[in-house]
Amino acid sequence: MKKFWNKYKEIITYIIFGVLTTLVSWGSYALFVNLMSMSVFLGNLLSWICAVAFAYVTNKLWVFDSKSWKPSVIGKEIVTFVASRGVTGVIEIVAVPLLAKTGFDNIFYNILHKMNISLNILFTDGIYSKIVLAVIVVILNYFFSKFIIFKKKSNDSDGDKPSA
């Protein structure tokens, strides 16, 4: 089990914190729109900010083990993290309504109906498009984080230790 953990720790923790990030996003969205009566746009924007902040901290500390606290390193990480999440956010913002408008969700509604499965809780316009896009966005975000934002250099060290 330890060998499995050591081999797949990064992916496992990314998935765990990705699920938690999604819960932060969707939970804060529901809070902003339902309890605070914000518009869908504002609620979605604020939930995105909450999710990105949560994801940055968890990815830095526990997924990609970025140990440096130098302002220049943190600044670069935050800028590239927010920029990459902005790119995938725009993809999601554009693609979800586009897929929903083309009838993409009807495929899933029809499949569930033929299987005699009634999931009224998921009867929200665009929900299946949002779920499919969420999977694509998670994969893109992983690659951005691993290969650009928290990229390990061959001579990486703690980054906070003074040179001797």
LINHU-V413863 format. One record per backbone hydrogen bond with DSSP energy under -0.5 kcal/mol. CO is the residue of the C=O (numbers start at 0). NH is the residue of the N-H. If there is no record, write none. Layout:
# LINHU-V413863
CO:NH
CO:NH
This chain:
# LINHU-V413863
0:4
1:5
2:6
3:7
4:8
7:11
8:12
9:13
10:14
11:15
12:16
13:17
14:18
15:19
16:20
17:21
18:22
19:23
20:24
21:25
22:26
23:27
24:28
25:29
26:30
27:31
28:32
29:33
29:34
30:34
30:35
31:37
38:42
39:43
40:44
41:45
42:46
43:47
44:48
45:49
46:50
47:51
48:52
49:53
50:54
51:55
52:56
53:57
54:58
55:59
56:60
57:61
57:62
58:63
59:65
64:66
69:73
70:74
71:75
72:76
73:77
74:78
75:79
76:80
77:81
78:82
79:83
80:84
81:85
82:86
83:87
84:88
85:89
86:90
87:91
88:92
89:93
90:94
91:95
92:96
93:97
94:98
95:99
96:100
97:101
98:103
99:102
102:105
102:106
103:106
103:107
104:108
105:109
106:110
107:111
108:112
109:113
110:114
111:116
112:115
115:117
116:118
117:119
118:121
119:122
121:123
123:126
125:129
126:130
127:131
128:132
129:133
130:134
131:135
132:136
133:137
134:138
135:139
136:140
137:141
138:142
139:143
140:144
141:145
142:146
143:147
143:148
144:149
152:155
